[in-house]
Amino acid sequence: MNHSDPFRLDGRTALVTGGTQGVGAAIARALAAAGAKLILHGLADDQAARKTCDECTAYGVQCQIVTADLAGPQPDTTARLLEQVDAIDDSVDLLVNNAGVFIDQPFLQMEPERFQRTMQINVAAGFFLTQALAQRWVRNKVAGRVLFTGSINGILAEPDHVAYDCSKGALAAMVRSLCVALAPQGIRVNSMAPGLVRSPLTNSVIDDPAFENWMRLHTPAGEVPPADVCGPPAVFLLSDAAGHVHGQTLLVDGGMSVWQQPDMPENLHSLARGVDNRL
């Protein structure tokens, strides 16, 4: 392991759930650039998964793919996934719980199946996968590291996204609780919460110019960036550089979460200045 650069991950092996596209792929590429070996989980070993894997191996590290639907019952779902992982490399010491779904409905129409699937994939899957690996790490005295991908929706509600908001709020609380449970064992647990970024899951709405402009107005940084902005913060939270960071959620949102209300378009600024002049 490289101890000269605290941001390097040489000698580490990372399992990234939902790691074949979007934010997960961005995290995987960044971890590979920092020297970590990768095992990427996805729903299918398809062209998109292969592309992400090739992008990771271009950094000179090993990368392989495992497939599983994380919506199944526990503990069987976790056991089946770890069987595949262990067949490749049983020394995983970095876990990125990134897999997630967005299948929301308005609250008054919410179907139990949609809510349950959201909570199963977004919350329970990461909980039990962390538990299974942490049991192994404690038994073998491994200083494992866990990163959850949360969302700004965990602290700011969004219309008609109640199930997704609930799941991401639960993640933020879970990270704090797992910190209390695992920090004494030498295992670090943290979360990263992106704002709106460009990914295969969001492109369909961001491609609407009116929506994109509206989101820019809500963001002090004034942009809707690519998912790649999530990579370097993930490396930091998993690296020795964050050695005393436990149970935290790092917001990667361009400042959206700190702004009480969006900035006004220029024509409204002009109107407001006119009102001020009259007072």
Backbone bond lengths (Angstrom), bond angles and torsions (degrees), N, CA, C in turn:
res aa  C-N    CA-C-N  psi(-1)  N-CA   C-N-CA  omega(-1)  CA-C   N-CA-C  phi
1 M - - - 1.467 - - 1.525 109.64 -
2 N 1.311 116.85 140.53 1.465 122.17 -178.67 1.517 109.68 -84.45
3 H 1.351 116.13 111.30 1.456 120.08 -179.49 1.521 112.03 -96.88
4 S 1.336 117.61 -5.70 1.460 119.30 -177.33 1.518 112.13 -77.30
5 D 1.305 117.99 -29.31 1.457 122.99 179.49 1.522 108.06 -118.95
6 P 1.340 118.40 108.57 1.469 120.22 -174.77 1.517 113.98 -66.79
7 F 1.330 117.71 -11.58 1.461 120.75 179.62 1.532 112.53 -91.92
8 R 1.328 117.73 -5.00 1.456 120.82 -179.87 1.530 110.72 -82.52
9 L 1.334 115.43 153.34 1.463 121.95 -179.70 1.526 111.41 -124.22
10 D 1.316 116.33 25.33 1.460 120.05 178.86 1.529 110.03 -58.29
11 G 1.335 116.02 139.02 1.452 120.64 179.31 1.516 113.67 85.08
12 R 1.316 118.16 -5.25 1.464 122.65 178.60 1.528 110.31 -96.46
13 T 1.334 115.22 151.89 1.460 121.41 175.53 1.525 108.38 -123.68
14 A 1.323 116.47 124.67 1.468 121.73 -173.91 1.523 110.80 -113.26
15 L 1.320 115.27 133.49 1.458 121.96 167.81 1.518 107.43 -101.79
16 V 1.336 116.93 122.13 1.460 122.09 -179.04 1.524 107.87 -116.61
17 T 1.331 117.26 110.29 1.462 119.14 176.61 1.527 108.83 -78.93
18 G 1.326 115.04 145.27 1.470 118.48 -173.94 1.515 110.86 59.50
19 G 1.325 116.28 35.23 1.458 120.80 -171.45 1.509 115.95 -93.75
20 T 1.329 117.48 9.11 1.461 118.68 -173.97 1.529 113.92 -97.98
21 Q 1.333 117.60 -9.94 1.457 119.47 179.07 1.523 109.86 -154.06
22 G 1.325 115.97 167.31 1.460 121.53 173.60 1.507 113.97 60.21
23 V 1.341 115.89 -138.67 1.462 121.37 -178.37 1.524 110.67 -60.61
24 G 1.337 117.50 -39.96 1.456 119.92 179.64 1.508 112.79 -60.75
25 A 1.326 116.88 -41.76 1.466 120.65 178.17 1.525 111.00 -66.29
26 A 1.329 117.07 -38.59 1.466 120.54 177.70 1.528 110.64 -62.56
27 I 1.331 116.38 -42.07 1.461 120.37 176.99 1.523 110.03 -63.92
28 A 1.326 116.84 -44.57 1.464 120.76 -179.08 1.522 111.02 -59.31
29 R 1.317 118.15 -45.45 1.467 120.54 -179.89 1.522 111.40 -61.96
30 A 1.325 116.30 -40.52 1.458 119.78 179.78 1.526 111.56 -67.06
31 L 1.326 116.93 -40.02 1.462 119.94 177.37 1.518 110.81 -64.56
32 A 1.334 116.67 -39.95 1.459 120.17 177.63 1.524 110.90 -63.19
33 A 1.328 116.79 -42.37 1.463 120.46 178.76 1.521 111.47 -62.24
34 A 1.346 116.53 -27.72 1.462 121.18 178.61 1.523 112.54 -87.30
35 G 1.341 117.46 -0.70 1.457 120.38 172.38 1.511 116.61 105.33
36 A 1.335 118.49 1.67 1.465 120.37 -177.77 1.526 111.32 -81.01
37 K 1.328 116.17 144.17 1.457 121.07 168.08 1.526 108.26 -75.72
38 L 1.334 117.38 148.90 1.463 121.18 -172.77 1.516 112.51 -123.61
39 I 1.323 115.06 138.61 1.458 122.57 163.06 1.522 105.55 -122.55
40 L 1.317 116.19 115.51 1.456 121.63 -174.81 1.520 109.74 -102.50
41 H 1.321 115.49 125.97 1.457 120.72 175.26 1.524 109.72 -95.54
42 G 1.314 116.18 139.92 1.458 121.78 174.16 1.519 109.61 -152.80
43 L 1.318 115.74 175.13 1.459 119.75 177.24 1.523 111.65 -73.69
44 A 1.336 116.11 -29.18 1.461 119.38 -177.02 1.524 109.91 -148.56
45 D 1.322 115.14 149.35 1.464 121.41 173.80 1.529 106.99 -88.76
46 D 1.330 114.74 73.52 1.457 120.53 -173.08 1.529 111.19 -108.03
47 Q 1.334 115.75 -168.51 1.462 120.03 -176.18 1.521 111.61 -63.05
48 A 1.340 117.42 -40.81 1.462 120.30 179.23 1.520 111.19 -63.69
49 A 1.342 116.35 -40.96 1.458 120.19 178.57 1.519 111.08 -64.22
50 R 1.341 116.29 -42.85 1.464 120.49 179.39 1.522 111.34 -62.36
51 K 1.328 115.83 -39.41 1.463 120.31 -179.77 1.528 110.26 -62.51
52 T 1.330 116.61 -46.37 1.461 119.85 179.13 1.521 110.73 -62.46
53 C 1.324 116.71 -42.24 1.457 120.76 179.52 1.527 111.05 -61.92
54 D 1.319 117.03 -42.76 1.463 120.97 178.20 1.529 111.18 -63.69
55 E 1.334 116.42 -38.45 1.469 119.61 177.86 1.526 111.20 -63.69
56 C 1.316 116.72 -33.73 1.468 120.45 178.64 1.525 111.04 -73.35
57 T 1.330 117.20 -45.93 1.464 119.65 -178.44 1.523 111.72 -66.00
58 A 1.328 117.78 -21.07 1.461 120.77 176.60 1.529 111.64 -61.69
59 Y 1.333 117.44 -19.60 1.467 121.41 176.82 1.526 111.99 -85.74
60 G 1.340 116.94 4.17 1.454 120.12 176.84 1.514 114.35 85.87
61 V 1.337 117.62 19.24 1.464 120.80 178.67 1.523 109.38 -116.33
62 Q 1.326 115.35 163.47 1.457 120.53 176.29 1.524 109.93 -80.26
63 C 1.332 115.91 144.29 1.460 120.90 178.16 1.525 108.41 -149.77
64 Q 1.325 116.06 129.63 1.460 121.06 176.76 1.521 109.66 -136.77
65 I 1.337 115.55 165.37 1.459 121.86 -172.50 1.521 110.11 -118.24
66 V 1.343 115.92 138.83 1.458 122.45 169.94 1.524 107.66 -124.33
67 T 1.314 116.60 153.29 1.467 119.95 -176.66 1.527 110.17 -126.41
68 A 1.332 115.59 141.91 1.465 121.44 177.22 1.516 109.37 -171.30
69 D 1.330 116.06 147.53 1.461 122.40 169.98 1.517 107.02 -93.06
70 L 1.326 116.95 115.20 1.456 121.54 -174.35 1.525 113.23 -81.90
71 A 1.331 117.33 6.88 1.468 120.56 -178.55 1.518 112.84 -85.93
72 G 1.335 117.86 -1.80 1.455 119.99 -176.26 1.517 113.00 -77.16
73 P 1.328 116.87 174.93 1.470 121.43 -178.30 1.519 111.92 -69.86
74 Q 1.329 114.51 150.48 1.462 121.21 175.82 1.530 108.90 -97.18
75 P 1.348 119.20 149.86 1.469 126.84 5.72 1.525 113.99 -91.45
76 D 1.340 117.22 4.83 1.464 119.59 -174.39 1.521 112.75 -60.83
77 T 1.338 116.89 -40.25 1.468 120.18 -177.94 1.523 110.93 -61.13
78 T 1.317 116.40 -46.76 1.463 120.34 178.90 1.522 110.80 -63.89
79 A 1.322 117.43 -43.26 1.466 120.70 -178.34 1.525 111.44 -61.20
80 R 1.341 116.98 -42.44 1.468 120.14 -179.45 1.523 111.07 -66.38
81 L 1.340 116.86 -38.80 1.460 119.49 178.56 1.528 110.37 -65.73
82 L 1.331 117.74 -45.49 1.460 120.27 -177.53 1.522 112.14 -68.90
83 E 1.317 118.21 -26.60 1.470 120.07 173.51 1.516 110.53 -60.43
84 Q 1.341 116.12 -43.62 1.458 119.87 177.98 1.522 111.23 -66.13
85 V 1.333 115.65 -42.89 1.462 120.16 -178.71 1.522 110.61 -62.90
86 D 1.339 117.07 -47.02 1.460 120.88 -177.06 1.523 111.92 -64.64
87 A 1.325 117.22 -29.46 1.464 119.95 177.76 1.524 111.23 -66.42
88 I 1.328 116.05 -23.09 1.468 121.20 177.44 1.516 110.77 -92.28
89 D 1.345 116.48 -50.02 1.462 121.94 -176.41 1.529 107.75 -164.13
90 D 1.330 116.16 117.37 1.466 119.17 -178.67 1.525 112.48 -94.01
91 S 1.346 116.38 17.30 1.473 119.84 -178.51 1.529 112.53 -108.31
92 V 1.331 117.71 23.93 1.469 120.54 178.91 1.524 109.54 -56.14
93 D 1.346 116.27 125.73 1.471 120.01 176.99 1.526 112.59 -128.52
94 L 1.327 116.67 2.97 1.461 122.32 171.84 1.527 107.41 -125.86
95 L 1.319 116.20 129.46 1.465 120.97 178.13 1.518 109.37 -123.96
96 V 1.328 115.66 124.76 1.464 121.03 174.79 1.526 107.61 -112.73
97 N 1.326 116.18 107.23 1.464 121.95 177.30 1.528 108.09 -86.27
98 N 1.314 115.21 88.08 1.460 120.69 -174.66 1.522 112.92 -109.95
99 A 1.326 118.57 -22.21 1.467 120.79 -175.09 1.524 110.54 -57.24
100 G 1.310 115.82 136.93 1.455 120.15 -179.93 1.515 111.19 -162.17
101 V 1.338 114.95 162.50 1.457 120.73 177.90 1.522 109.35 -131.81
102 F 1.311 114.57 156.39 1.462 121.91 174.08 1.516 106.89 -132.57
103 I 1.333 116.02 97.49 1.468 121.61 -176.89 1.529 108.51 -131.99
104 D 1.323 116.01 49.02 1.455 121.93 -169.26 1.526 113.05 -78.58
105 Q 1.328 113.41 165.40 1.459 124.69 171.54 1.526 107.40 -143.23
106 P 1.344 117.76 159.86 1.462 119.08 172.40 1.525 110.57 -56.04
107 F 1.321 116.03 148.23 1.460 121.70 -173.55 1.527 112.85 -54.16
108 L 1.334 118.01 -45.26 1.457 120.48 -175.39 1.525 112.79 -69.26
109 Q 1.317 117.55 -17.23 1.466 121.48 178.08 1.532 112.73 -108.49
110 M 1.339 118.01 3.42 1.463 120.52 -173.20 1.524 111.78 -59.58
111 E 1.331 115.84 125.45 1.455 122.46 178.06 1.529 109.14 -88.32
112 P 1.324 118.12 137.21 1.464 120.69 -178.51 1.532 113.02 -53.81
113 E 1.335 117.18 -37.63 1.464 119.94 -178.00 1.524 111.46 -63.40
114 R 1.340 116.46 -39.84 1.467 119.40 179.31 1.518 111.07 -67.46
115 F 1.332 116.38 -44.04 1.465 119.78 179.38 1.526 110.23 -62.39
116 Q 1.321 116.93 -45.74 1.464 120.43 -177.32 1.521 111.74 -65.27
117 R 1.335 117.75 -40.31 1.470 120.01 178.78 1.528 110.08 -65.21
118 T 1.337 117.01 -40.32 1.459 120.42 178.23 1.521 110.69 -60.24
119 M 1.322 117.39 -48.09 1.456 120.49 -178.13 1.527 111.50 -69.33
120 Q 1.326 116.96 -34.06 1.459 120.17 -179.99 1.526 111.13 -64.55
121 I 1.333 116.57 -48.03 1.463 119.73 -176.16 1.525 111.14 -78.78
122 N 1.323 117.10 -44.08 1.459 120.18 -173.43 1.518 113.55 -78.02
123 V 1.326 117.65 -25.13 1.473 120.73 -174.55 1.527 111.86 -120.89
124 A 1.339 117.12 -61.93 1.466 120.34 -171.11 1.523 112.39 -64.05
125 A 1.327 117.93 -39.25 1.468 119.81 -177.55 1.528 110.76 -59.87
126 G 1.316 117.11 -46.24 1.462 120.62 179.43 1.519 112.25 -67.67
127 F 1.331 116.70 -36.69 1.463 121.29 178.84 1.526 110.52 -59.35
128 F 1.332 116.62 -51.43 1.457 119.59 -173.91 1.532 112.29 -78.08
129 L 1.319 117.62 -28.28 1.463 119.09 174.60 1.524 109.90 -68.55
130 T 1.333 116.48 -41.08 1.460 120.26 175.48 1.522 110.54 -61.81
131 Q 1.326 116.80 -43.16 1.463 120.50 179.76 1.526 111.01 -59.28
132 A 1.336 116.46 -47.69 1.464 120.21 -177.02 1.522 111.76 -62.38
133 L 1.340 117.47 -43.85 1.458 119.72 179.74 1.519 111.16 -72.28
134 A 1.331 117.43 -37.29 1.463 119.76 179.55 1.522 110.88 -64.30
135 Q 1.323 118.04 -38.22 1.465 120.28 175.97 1.527 110.51 -58.37
136 R 1.320 115.62 -42.14 1.467 120.94 178.66 1.529 110.75 -67.14
137 W 1.332 116.21 -43.79 1.462 119.67 -178.50 1.528 111.52 -64.14
138 V 1.316 117.15 -43.09 1.465 120.17 179.45 1.530 109.90 -63.17
139 R 1.317 116.38 -43.45 1.467 120.95 -179.43 1.530 111.18 -61.99
140 N 1.341 116.80 -37.74 1.468 121.37 -176.06 1.525 113.28 -100.60
141 K 1.336 116.00 6.55 1.467 121.76 179.27 1.536 111.70 56.27
142 V 1.332 115.02 49.46 1.462 122.88 177.53 1.521 109.03 -102.23
143 A 1.322 116.72 131.03 1.466 121.40 178.19 1.528 108.96 -83.54
144 G 1.324 115.97 74.29 1.455 120.50 -178.10 1.518 112.70 -71.18
145 R 1.321 115.16 162.35 1.454 122.01 -179.62 1.522 108.99 -135.65
146 V 1.313 115.61 137.11 1.467 121.72 -175.55 1.524 109.11 -126.99
147 L 1.321 115.49 135.06 1.466 121.33 174.91 1.518 108.70 -129.06
148 F 1.323 116.13 126.34 1.455 122.20 172.81 1.527 109.34 -99.35
149 T 1.322 116.43 143.69 1.457 120.82 170.73 1.520 108.02 -95.02
150 G 1.318 115.38 106.17 1.453 120.90 176.08 1.517 110.14 -91.93
151 S 1.309 116.14 -144.90 1.459 120.98 -179.43 1.516 108.90 -165.89
152 I 1.316 115.42 155.20 1.459 119.57 171.28 1.523 110.52 -58.08
153 N 1.352 116.74 -23.55 1.466 120.58 177.26 1.522 112.58 -65.72
154 G 1.325 117.22 -11.25 1.447 119.82 175.70 1.515 113.61 -75.08
155 I 1.351 116.55 -15.58 1.463 119.98 178.72 1.518 112.89 -124.82
156 L 1.337 117.66 -19.45 1.460 121.83 178.83 1.529 109.15 -123.39
157 A 1.313 116.55 123.34 1.459 120.43 -179.14 1.523 110.74 -74.78
158 E 1.342 114.34 153.23 1.461 120.92 179.93 1.525 107.96 -131.91
159 P 1.311 118.68 137.37 1.467 120.43 -176.69 1.526 112.59 -54.84
160 D 1.323 115.81 133.86 1.461 123.95 174.63 1.527 114.18 65.41
161 H 1.343 117.14 16.27 1.465 120.90 179.37 1.522 110.52 -116.55
162 V 1.313 117.15 37.96 1.455 120.75 -168.95 1.525 112.28 -64.56
163 A 1.319 119.57 -41.88 1.462 120.61 -178.94 1.522 110.81 -66.58
164 Y 1.320 116.30 -44.49 1.468 120.38 178.70 1.525 110.37 -63.37
165 D 1.339 117.10 -44.77 1.467 120.53 178.94 1.526 110.60 -59.75
166 C 1.330 116.81 -44.01 1.468 120.67 178.89 1.524 110.94 -60.10
167 S 1.321 116.43 -42.68 1.469 119.68 -176.92 1.522 110.99 -66.51
168 K 1.323 117.76 -40.04 1.464 119.97 -178.39 1.523 111.47 -76.10
169 G 1.322 117.50 -30.65 1.455 119.66 172.53 1.518 111.11 -65.79
170 A 1.332 116.45 -38.65 1.460 120.84 177.33 1.517 111.03 -63.18
171 L 1.333 117.18 -37.76 1.466 120.26 178.72 1.528 111.19 -60.64
172 A 1.325 116.80 -44.27 1.470 120.01 -179.01 1.518 110.77 -60.57
173 A 1.334 117.48 -41.22 1.460 121.12 177.99 1.520 110.74 -68.89
174 M 1.318 116.43 -38.79 1.461 120.34 -178.96 1.520 111.54 -64.00
175 V 1.322 116.95 -39.84 1.463 120.56 178.84 1.528 110.55 -59.94
176 R 1.325 116.73 -41.05 1.466 119.44 178.19 1.526 110.96 -65.12
177 S 1.326 116.70 -43.18 1.462 120.35 -179.16 1.529 111.64 -67.40
178 L 1.320 117.02 -40.62 1.458 119.67 179.06 1.521 111.53 -67.90
179 C 1.319 116.57 -31.02 1.465 119.72 173.98 1.522 110.31 -59.09
180 V 1.317 116.42 -48.68 1.470 120.99 -179.18 1.527 110.37 -62.05
181 A 1.326 117.06 -37.49 1.462 121.09 -178.06 1.521 112.71 -75.74
182 L 1.344 117.64 -34.72 1.460 119.92 -167.84 1.525 115.42 -111.07
183 A 1.323 118.21 -22.52 1.472 118.77 179.35 1.527 112.23 -56.59
184 P 1.344 119.66 -40.28 1.465 118.76 177.55 1.531 113.36 -62.55
185 Q 1.341 116.74 -18.04 1.461 121.41 177.97 1.527 112.21 -92.75
186 G 1.330 116.60 4.82 1.460 120.51 179.97 1.511 114.40 82.00
187 I 1.334 117.00 15.89 1.467 121.89 -179.25 1.520 108.98 -107.86
188 R 1.318 116.35 126.84 1.464 120.68 -179.02 1.526 110.38 -97.69
189 V 1.333 115.81 135.85 1.467 122.48 178.62 1.519 108.25 -129.35
190 N 1.329 116.58 125.79 1.461 121.99 177.53 1.520 109.44 -143.28
191 S 1.315 115.24 176.09 1.457 121.39 -178.94 1.520 109.69 -138.99
192 M 1.314 115.15 150.53 1.454 122.32 172.46 1.521 107.54 -121.11
193 A 1.324 117.56 131.59 1.460 121.47 -175.41 1.529 109.92 -119.83
194 P 1.322 118.11 98.46 1.464 120.24 177.98 1.533 111.81 -72.85
195 G 1.323 114.87 153.49 1.450 120.66 163.06 1.518 108.15 -84.07
196 L 1.310 117.39 -154.08 1.463 119.92 179.30 1.520 110.13 -74.05
197 V 1.330 116.46 123.33 1.459 122.30 175.72 1.523 108.69 -129.00
198 R 1.306 116.01 161.48 1.461 120.88 179.56 1.534 110.20 -78.76
199 S 1.312 115.85 126.99 1.454 121.92 177.64 1.520 107.97 -157.93
200 P 1.330 118.04 169.68 1.472 119.19 177.40 1.526 113.32 -56.96
201 L 1.337 117.69 -25.68 1.463 120.41 -179.05 1.527 112.62 -81.33
202 T 1.329 117.55 -20.48 1.468 120.22 -175.39 1.521 113.96 -113.65
203 N 1.328 117.75 -12.77 1.465 119.62 -174.43 1.520 112.74 -58.65
204 S 1.332 116.81 -32.66 1.467 118.77 -176.06 1.521 111.85 -64.86
205 V 1.346 117.76 -30.88 1.461 119.38 178.29 1.522 111.57 -91.28
206 I 1.336 117.16 -35.08 1.462 119.80 -179.25 1.524 110.78 -67.19
207 D 1.333 117.00 -28.32 1.459 120.25 -179.93 1.521 112.64 -67.12
208 D 1.321 117.76 -11.45 1.463 121.47 173.23 1.531 107.50 -80.36
209 P 1.355 118.48 112.06 1.469 120.18 -175.26 1.526 113.33 -56.78
210 A 1.327 117.50 -36.74 1.464 120.02 -179.84 1.526 110.61 -64.00
211 F 1.337 116.32 -41.98 1.464 120.20 179.48 1.521 110.69 -66.77
212 E 1.324 116.27 -44.77 1.470 118.85 -179.50 1.528 110.63 -61.38
213 N 1.309 117.56 -43.54 1.469 120.04 178.91 1.522 111.34 -62.44
214 W 1.330 115.92 -38.98 1.458 119.86 178.93 1.526 110.38 -62.68
215 M 1.344 116.99 -43.23 1.460 120.60 179.25 1.525 111.29 -66.93
216 R 1.311 117.54 -36.23 1.472 119.62 176.54 1.529 110.85 -61.69
217 L 1.325 116.65 -38.82 1.454 120.59 178.40 1.526 111.99 -65.43
218 H 1.326 117.04 -26.03 1.467 121.79 179.97 1.531 112.69 -84.93
219 T 1.325 117.41 -5.67 1.459 120.94 -171.83 1.516 110.46 -118.80
220 P 1.336 119.16 117.41 1.465 120.05 179.40 1.520 113.11 -53.01
221 A 1.338 117.53 -36.89 1.467 119.86 179.47 1.525 112.11 -70.90
222 G 1.325 117.45 -15.28 1.460 121.77 172.50 1.510 116.01 71.73
223 E 1.337 117.61 27.05 1.463 118.58 -179.62 1.521 111.13 -148.11
224 V 1.325 115.20 158.10 1.454 122.80 169.27 1.529 105.25 -112.04
225 P 1.339 117.73 98.45 1.458 120.64 -168.83 1.521 112.63 -83.67
226 P 1.335 117.03 168.74 1.465 119.95 173.03 1.523 110.53 -69.78
227 A 1.323 115.78 162.28 1.461 120.80 -179.14 1.524 112.36 -61.69
228 D 1.328 117.79 -18.40 1.469 121.20 -178.90 1.525 113.04 -58.30
229 V 1.338 118.65 -21.25 1.465 119.59 179.13 1.530 111.29 -64.54
230 C 1.330 117.18 -16.25 1.463 120.61 -179.00 1.535 112.70 -84.40
231 G 1.322 117.35 -14.24 1.457 119.94 -175.63 1.525 114.73 -67.42
232 P 1.341 118.64 -57.15 1.466 119.46 -178.09 1.524 114.48 -59.47
233 P 1.358 120.83 -41.03 1.467 118.57 176.08 1.530 112.56 -60.82
234 A 1.331 117.30 -34.59 1.461 120.11 178.01 1.522 110.70 -65.00
235 V 1.322 116.68 -43.11 1.464 120.33 177.88 1.524 109.93 -59.38
236 F 1.320 116.48 -46.01 1.469 120.20 179.38 1.521 111.34 -56.39
237 L 1.336 117.21 -50.13 1.461 120.45 -174.46 1.530 112.60 -67.32
238 L 1.324 117.65 -24.05 1.461 121.20 179.08 1.521 113.08 -94.21
239 S 1.313 117.41 -8.45 1.461 121.55 -173.51 1.519 112.21 -94.37
240 D 1.342 115.56 171.11 1.462 120.84 175.49 1.520 111.77 -63.38
241 A 1.330 117.12 -21.50 1.473 119.79 179.95 1.521 111.37 -62.01
242 A 1.323 117.22 -24.86 1.470 121.85 178.75 1.521 110.50 -105.03
243 G 1.305 116.64 32.49 1.456 121.36 -173.49 1.513 115.25 -58.58
244 H 1.327 118.49 -26.37 1.472 120.63 -179.85 1.531 111.23 -111.62
245 V 1.328 116.28 22.27 1.470 121.91 177.38 1.521 107.58 -102.68
246 H 1.314 116.95 113.36 1.461 122.82 -176.68 1.529 109.89 -133.18
247 G 1.323 116.78 134.62 1.461 121.82 170.58 1.514 115.19 69.29
248 Q 1.335 116.56 23.93 1.465 120.39 -175.15 1.522 112.04 -106.47
249 T 1.324 115.35 155.76 1.463 122.32 172.44 1.519 108.43 -116.58
250 L 1.314 115.95 115.30 1.462 121.95 178.83 1.524 109.00 -92.56
251 L 1.322 116.54 116.38 1.465 121.06 179.74 1.525 110.19 -82.76
252 V 1.322 115.08 126.27 1.461 122.42 178.91 1.524 105.64 -117.50
253 D 1.346 115.13 76.11 1.469 119.36 -165.45 1.518 113.94 -133.93
254 G 1.326 118.04 13.41 1.458 119.66 179.59 1.519 113.98 65.32
255 G 1.340 116.45 15.15 1.459 120.38 179.13 1.516 114.68 92.30
256 M 1.333 117.78 1.70 1.469 120.39 -176.15 1.528 112.35 -56.41
257 S 1.331 117.32 -37.12 1.464 120.88 -173.66 1.525 113.22 -73.01
258 V 1.329 117.85 -13.81 1.472 119.28 -177.79 1.517 112.65 -102.80
259 W 1.328 117.35 -1.59 1.457 121.33 -175.18 1.521 109.42 -96.22
260 Q 1.317 117.06 120.79 1.460 120.61 -178.20 1.520 111.91 -62.43
261 Q 1.324 117.02 -38.42 1.455 120.93 178.44 1.515 108.54 -153.56
262 P 1.326 117.76 154.45 1.461 119.35 -176.74 1.521 112.00 -68.04
263 D 1.323 113.91 156.52 1.453 119.42 175.73 1.527 109.03 -65.72
264 M 1.330 115.59 152.86 1.460 119.46 -179.30 1.523 110.76 -86.31
265 P 1.326 117.62 145.94 1.457 120.04 171.93 1.528 109.69 -59.00
266 E 1.314 115.71 159.48 1.470 120.72 -172.11 1.523 112.64 -59.36
267 N 1.332 117.65 -36.77 1.466 118.02 -178.71 1.533 111.24 -66.36
268 L 1.347 116.03 -32.21 1.461 118.66 177.01 1.523 111.32 -75.00
269 H 1.349 116.74 -31.95 1.459 119.82 173.03 1.532 109.88 -58.25
270 S 1.339 115.11 -45.12 1.461 119.14 -178.84 1.518 110.90 -62.34
271 L 1.323 116.51 -41.80 1.447 120.58 178.71 1.529 110.84 -62.94
272 A 1.351 115.98 -43.32 1.462 119.81 179.95 1.524 111.09 -62.62
273 R 1.337 117.22 -39.00 1.450 120.09 179.25 1.523 110.08 -64.78
274 G 1.354 115.43 -36.17 1.459 118.66 177.85 1.515 112.39 -64.59
275 V 1.353 115.23 -39.87 1.464 119.83 177.21 1.509 109.95 -63.16
276 D 1.348 116.29 -43.91 1.466 120.01 -179.07 1.519 110.87 -60.00
277 N 1.351 116.09 -38.40 1.468 119.86 -177.83 1.514 111.54 -67.63
278 R 1.332 115.78 -25.60 1.468 118.41 -177.85 1.521 111.35 -83.39
279 L 1.339 117.38 -20.23 1.461 120.10 -176.08 1.523 112.43 -78.08
